[in-house]
Amino acid sequence: MMSQTPQTRVRMSRYESREVTRSRLIDSATELFAQLGVSDTSLRTVAEHAGYSRGAVHSNFADKAELAEAVALNVISKIGPSIDAVLASSAASRRRLEDYIRTYLQFCTDQPLQTSALIAVARYQSRFDLDRFDSRGKDSLRGIIELFEDGQRREEMRAFDPWLMAYMLRSTVDAVAAHLTAGALPTSADEAANEIVTTFDRATRTDDR
């Protein structure tokens, strides 16, 4: 009879263990921020929900603002690559505009928890962390502004202020996303996307197209 060799448990390094803890805390905060909001969620609650003591949060994040930023960056890392790919495409500017709107709202539809957490963080930062809030706002507009500027250079879009149009677009899709995740959208996500696409296509296209 062959003797069985006991399985050897692989021990994680200190760095790996810390990354696992950090990831679980971010996941816990994402769920709680989406449900309760950032201000109404204590760091102790985040830790306990993840199966840790409060000390685990303080070992990984300086304060609630840093944890909220980590949640935002984690959500953005999931949607960001798809958005970047759309904006960097060589397709016509009007097609990229449509794809941007649909890609963003599709993510909100598929990932309501992540979207709700991101919205909660944005609300929190707009009151208590203005530097990060302003920086993220500028980042969210930059690619759209470049899209509009490219459309104007190609003469696929009429003359208008790219920043203002980008701001109006982001305000629109963010408002729809908030209603969508709250279950308060009076129409389907597809119908909302169709209407936004039509509205901004008509608002930006040249008169002869």
C-alpha positions in Angstrom: 0.0 0.0 0.0 1.4 3.4 -1.0 1.8 5.9 1.7 0.1 9.2 1.0 2.1 12.4 1.2 0.2 15.1 3.1 -0.6 18.1 1.1 1.6 21.1 1.7 -0.2 24.3 2.4 1.4 27.2 0.5 2.0 30.1 2.8 1.3 33.5 1.5 4.0 36.2 1.7 3.3 39.2 3.9 2.7 41.3 0.8 0.2 38.7 -0.7 -1.6 38.4 2.7 -1.9 42.2 2.8 -3.3 42.4 -0.7 -5.9 39.8 0.0 -7.0 41.7 3.1 -7.0 45.0 1.2 -9.1 43.4 -1.6 -11.6 42.0 0.8 -12.0 45.3 2.6 -12.6 47.1 -0.7 -15.2 44.6 -1.7 -16.9 45.0 1.7 -16.8 48.8 1.4 -18.2 48.6 -2.1 -21.2 46.6 -0.9 -21.8 48.8 2.1 -21.3 52.1 0.4 -23.8 51.1 -2.3 -26.4 50.2 0.3 -25.8 52.8 3.0 -23.7 55.6 1.5 -20.2 56.4 2.5 -21.0 58.8 5.4 -23.4 56.4 7.1 -20.9 53.5 6.9 -18.4 53.2 9.7 -14.9 51.7 9.3 -15.7 49.2 12.0 -18.7 48.0 10.0 -16.6 47.6 6.8 -14.0 45.6 8.8 -16.6 43.3 10.5 -18.5 42.8 7.2 -15.2 41.6 5.7 -14.4 39.3 8.7 -11.7 41.5 10.3 -11.2 43.7 13.3 -11.2 47.5 12.8 -7.5 47.5 13.0 -7.3 45.8 9.6 -8.8 48.9 8.0 -6.4 51.3 9.7 -3.5 49.0 8.7 -4.4 49.4 5.0 -6.1 52.8 4.7 -5.2 56.1 6.4 -8.9 57.1 6.8 -12.4 56.7 5.2 -11.5 59.1 2.4 -8.6 56.9 1.3 -10.8 53.8 1.5 -13.5 55.6 -0.6 -10.9 56.5 -3.2 -9.8 52.9 -3.3 -13.4 51.8 -4.0 -13.7 54.3 -6.8 -10.5 53.3 -8.4 -11.5 49.6 -8.2 -14.8 50.3 -10.0 -13.1 52.5 -12.6 -10.6 49.8 -13.3 -13.5 47.6 -14.4 -15.2 50.0 -16.7 -12.2 52.2 -17.7 -10.5 49.8 -20.2 -13.8 49.4 -22.2 -14.4 53.2 -22.3 -10.8 53.9 -23.2 -11.0 51.4 -26.1 -14.1 53.1 -27.4 -12.7 56.6 -27.2 -9.3 55.5 -28.8 -11.0 53.7 -31.7 -10.4 54.9 -35.3 -14.1 54.8 -36.0 -16.0 57.9 -37.0 -16.5 60.3 -34.1 -20.3 60.0 -34.1 -20.0 56.2 -33.9 -17.6 56.5 -31.0 -20.0 58.9 -29.2 -22.8 56.3 -29.5 -20.5 53.5 -28.4 -19.4 55.5 -25.4 -22.9 56.1 -24.2 -24.0 52.5 -24.7 -20.9 51.1 -23.1 -21.2 53.2 -20.0 -24.9 52.5 -19.5 -24.5 48.8 -20.2 -21.9 48.6 -17.4 -24.3 50.4 -15.1 -27.0 47.9 -16.1 -24.7 44.9 -15.6 -23.0 46.1 -12.5 -25.5 48.0 -10.4 -23.7 47.4 -7.1 -20.4 48.7 -8.5 -22.2 51.7 -10.1 -24.1 52.5 -6.9 -20.8 52.5 -4.9 -19.1 54.8 -7.4 -22.0 57.2 -7.2 -21.9 57.1 -3.4 -18.2 57.9 -3.4 -18.7 60.8 -5.8 -21.4 62.2 -3.5 -19.1 61.8 -0.5 -16.1 63.4 -2.2 -18.1 66.3 -3.5 -18.7 67.3 0.2 -15.6 66.0 2.0 -12.8 65.4 -0.5 -13.0 68.1 -3.1 -9.5 67.7 -4.5 -10.2 64.1 -5.5 -13.7 64.9 -6.7 -12.4 67.7 -9.0 -9.6 65.5 -10.3 -11.9 62.7 -11.2 -14.3 65.0 -12.8 -11.6 66.4 -15.1 -10.4 62.8 -15.9 -14.0 61.8 -16.8 -14.3 64.7 -19.2 -10.9 64.5 -20.9 -11.5 61.7 -23.3 -14.9 63.0 -24.3 -13.5 66.4 -25.0 -10.8 64.9 -27.2 -13.5 62.9 -29.0 -15.5 66.1 -29.7 -12.4 68.0 -30.8 -11.5 65.2 -33.2 -15.0 65.1 -34.6 -14.7 68.9 -35.3 -11.3 68.4 -37.0 -12.8 65.7 -39.2 -15.8 68.0 -39.9 -18.1 65.2 -38.6 -19.3 67.5 -35.9 -20.4 71.1 -35.9 -18.7 74.0 -34.0 -19.5 74.0 -30.3 -17.6 74.2 -27.0 -16.2 70.7 -26.5 -15.9 71.1 -22.7 -19.5 72.3 -22.3 -20.9 69.5 -24.5 -18.8 66.9 -22.6 -20.0 68.2 -19.3 -23.6 68.0 -20.4 -23.1 64.5 -21.7 -21.5 63.3 -18.5 -24.2 65.0 -16.4 -26.9 63.2 -18.4 -25.4 59.7 -18.3 -24.5 60.0 -14.6 -28.1 61.1 -13.8 -29.5 58.2 -15.8 -27.1 55.8 -14.1 -28.2 57.0 -10.6 -31.9 56.5 -11.5 -31.1 53.1 -13.1 -29.3 51.7 -10.1 -32.0 53.1 -7.8 -34.7 51.3 -9.8 -36.3 54.7 -10.5 -35.8 54.9 -14.3 -39.2 55.4 -15.9 -38.1 53.5 -19.0 -35.7 50.7 -20.0 -32.0 51.2 -20.0 -32.0 50.5 -23.8 -34.6 53.1 -24.4 -32.7 55.6 -22.3 -29.5 54.9 -24.2 -31.3 55.3 -27.5 -32.7 58.6 -26.5 -29.4 60.0 -25.2 -27.6 58.8 -28.4 -30.2 60.5 -30.6 -30.1 63.7 -28.5 -26.4 64.2 -28.5 -26.0 63.0 -32.1 -28.4 65.8 -33.2 -26.7 68.3 -30.9 -23.2 67.7 -32.3 -23.5 66.6 -35.9 -23.0 69.0 -38.8 -26.1 70.4 -40.5 -25.6 68.4 -43.7 -25.4 65.0 -42.0 
